[in-house]
């Protein structure tokens, strides 16, 4: 089994921990420490009349391996105060609610017009040693599915399925940047894309002109266009 590269240098860890927050004993939790994560501030220009239920974020990250061309030192989940999936789920739920995309974000799935299924495929940062200098990278990857209203049999149709990837890279090649900070930057970037996706879906189903739809990879299922006779959902 391939081993997982970790941050093993004590000097490096001290530098990283010291740079994550200004408090003497910082809480390493993106959902509760404003010094570590600032919400995107995304606010929908088109607010949908429909309701939505956001399923808890599933953590489906694969184990990291050290088979890259250049040596990498990865962040560790142990750095965070609680499980990564639980921590990031708080942010996903909060950001969607505060973005004002939907009339209401429901607490139960059965009463919602749409069901949102976010899955975490990647969340990490790393320092990569290069022949000249270093690269500090953060990566976040989501898979997002949006399900529509249930039919008479209770089955919901998939309206959108997309993989969202958001890398962030330090501009400094000759000093070690904070890989936890880069991972956080990547998550924030991915979160904005996810929110934009949800707003775009509302524009499609409400027949409102908006930005051009973006497909992020060839495996994406584009927003399913509503039938001509029901281009606007009943409100």
N, C-alpha and C positions, 0 to 999 in steps of 0.2 A: 504494500500500500504506500502510495506517495505521501511523504511527510508534508506537513503544513509549515511554511516558512513563518517565523515569528520575529518580533522585535526583541532581540536578546541582549543588545548592548545596554548596560545600565546607564552609561553616559547619555546615550541616545534617548532612552526612555525618560530620563530626567528632563531633558530639553523639550521633549514632546509634551510631557505632562505640565510643565511650567508654562507652555505656550497656549494651552487650551482654555484657560480662564484666569482671571486676575485674582480671584478670591484665594485666601490661604489654603482652604480645604475645599476645592471646587467639587461640585456634584457633577459627575460625568454622565449627564442625561440630557439629551437634546430637547426633550419635551418639557423640561422643568428649569433648565439653566439658560437664561436669555443671553448670557455671554458666549454660549456655544452655538446657539441656533436662533436666528431671527426669522420669523414667519415670512413667507414670500410677499404677503400683502396683496395677493391676487384678488381682484374684485371683478366679477363677471359684468360685462357690458350688456349681455342678454340674459336676463333672469327667466328661467323656465317656470311655468305654472305647475309642472309635474312634481311628484315627490320621488325620493330615492332612499334606498337603504344601502349602506356601505358595509360590506362584510368585513370581519376582522382580517387584517393583513396576514397572509400566509407567508411564512419564511421558508422558501425553497432554494436557498443558496447551496451551491455545490462546494465541496471542500476545495480549498485552494491548493495548488500544487506548485512546485518549484522547477518547472520544465521550461521556463522562459529563456530566451537567448542570453540575457544579461541577469546577473544576480539581483534578486528583489527581497526587500524586507517589508513584510506585510503588517498591517495593524492587527490587533487582537480583540476578540469579542470581550475578553476578560476586563478590558479597559472600562467598559460601560457598566453603569450601576445595576442594570437589569438586562434581560434578554433583548437582543437587537430587534427582533420582530415585534415584541411588546412595546418597546420604546418608540419605534417608527410608526407603529399602528396609531399611537396617540396623536402623532403629528399628521398622519394622513386623514384621520377622522376630523381633527380640528381644522385643518386647512380647507377641506371640502365644505364643512359647515360654514366657516367664516367667509368663504369666497362668494356666497350668495348665488350660486349657480341654480339651485333648486328652490322651489317654494318652501319645501320642508325636507329635512333629512330625518327619516323615520327611525324609530328605535326597534322596529320589527320588520321583517322581510315581507310578510304576507300583505301588509297594507300599502306597500310601496309600488309606484308605477314602474320604476326602474330599479334594478339591483346591480350594484357596482362590486366587482370582484378584483381587488388588487392582489398581486402576488410579487413578493420580493425575490428576485433572482440573483441580485448582486449588491453588496454594500461593503466597500473596503477602500483602504488607501495603501499605498506602498511607495517605497523609495527604491529606485532602480539605479544601479551603478552602471555608468556608461564609460567607454574608453576615455572620454573627456567630460568630466563633470557628472552630475546626477540628474535624474528626473523624479519629481514627486508627483504622483498621480492619485486622483480619487475617482472611484467608479460607483455608479448606482444603476441598477437595471430593474425595471418593473415589467410584469406582464399584466395588462389590463383587459378585463372583459366587462361589457355592459350588456345586461339582459333586459328585454322589454317587458311589457305587460303580459301576465299569464293568459294562455288561451283557455278554452272551456275545460280542458283536461288538466289545467294547472301548470302546463309547461311554458317556460319563458324562452323566447327566441333570442339568439345572440345578435345584438345590434352592432357591436364593435368588438374586435379583438386585436390588440396591438402590443408589440414589444417596444418599450421605451428605454433607451440607453442614454446616459448623460455623464460623460467624462469631464473631469476638471484637472488641469495641469498647472503646476507652478511655473512661473516665468523665470525663476532663478535656477540656473544650471550648475552653479558652483557653491551652493549651500543647501543644507537639508531643510526643506520646509516641513511643516507639521502635516503628516499624512492623515491624521484624524480630521484636521481642518479641511483638507482637500476632499475627504470622503463626505464630510458634511456639505461642502459646496456642491458636490455632485448630486447629493440627495435633494438639495434645495432646487437645483436646476431641473432634475427629473420631476419634482413635485409641480413645478410650473407647467411643464409639458403635459402632465396628467390632468391638471385643472383645465388647461386650454382644450384638451381633448373632450372633456365633459361638456364644456361650453359649446364647442363645435357641434357635438351631437345634438344639442338643443336647437341650434340654428338649422341643422338639417331637418329635424322633425317638426320645427315650427315654420319651415320655409322662409327663414330670415337670411338675407344676404350676409355673408361673413367672409372670413379668411379661407383661402383654398385649403382643402383637406390635405393632410400630410400622411403618407405611408412611411413607416420607419423601417420596414424590412419586407421581404417578399412573402413572409408567412403571415402578414397582417390580414385580418378580415376587415375591409373598409366598412364605414358606417352603412348599415343596410338602409337603402332608401325606402321611405314609407310609400305605401300603395297610393296611386293617383287619387283614389276616392277618399283617402283619409290622410292627406298630406299634413293635416294638423290634428294632433291628438285631442280628444275631448278633454276639456279642462274641468 
